[in-house]
């Protein structure tokens, strides 16, 4: 989409003042636009996206703005030791576990203005609506904006939610990125690295997160609400293929041990093996190094990555084995050696089935069609799944684009998502 098309899409986007749930679509839009100023390229417009990497000055400014809005909504925001921003609204029964909901506001470099921001500002919008209606829920409510979801800083995401779930790695406070330790970065945003254990949170009735889909399923099928079944598990392998580097002019074809031929066949095999059965599993060879990478030398060594994702961890494991078996056959045929080393393993995080039903009920009440789908991207909700029931609401991403300035969701869909979040909170907090 060009900037012109983007502006046209914005101008003709249905102008929704309020929905049956009371969500103020105009306020939500204005806040998304105002937040987008923090990290916007100099001289740019909304459609130029945002660079609000966690712990940057733009992040600090964005967090201050969000805390101002939380204060205005009576949420009395506080910052926990991990830098997470939390704000509570009392329920009529203080003894009950709260309903927790929110998202993040950090971005990737040259990211979009909806990833994270929508869920964070919709959470505040939900509180505004309840305030305006003088509506007291039975359970307490808690809004959260997590620290460093994207993990651009320190190359490790979901920081705040992992701290809340007790999933931080040993020594993580000492990691250094851009010359600054994680410890000092946390201090910059008001966290307390010396008391990081205190960020572990107590029980909650449910964790809900509204987010853009970041894929094209909802947009393609024109369905306004996605009910997330879970966040896919990811298995990543580092693969080394050893052949023999030799003269590209003097080595006859039958005598070659070309590591790049083996790598090419393996890349095709990953695609074939992943595609030959039904399901939403995906597999990717996304990184490759060819050594020595010279025009007149037969490639002697190739390093590449294989990544597999699905909600079903048994399927991910089986696909990984099948790919490794095929790799050994390729090695024999090409007279190379192929070695797979597991690089990382992330378990799938399943959404709570009852909470999925609640989101479906909330959508139906608002007259919005919904469909269930997995999340191919990681989210803070997967940390929360370790310590309590979680669920996520997706809204369409135009053309499925995300982590790009071209990331776009229609304002109407944003407001609908906020309304579904609010209705789900109402049901769960009753
Ligand atoms: Zn996100």
Boltz pocket constraint, residues with backbone or C-beta under 6 A from the ligand:
constraints:
  - pocket:
      binder: B
      contacts: [[A, 104], [A, 115], [A, 116], [A, 149], [A, 211], [A, 378]]
      max_distance: 6.0
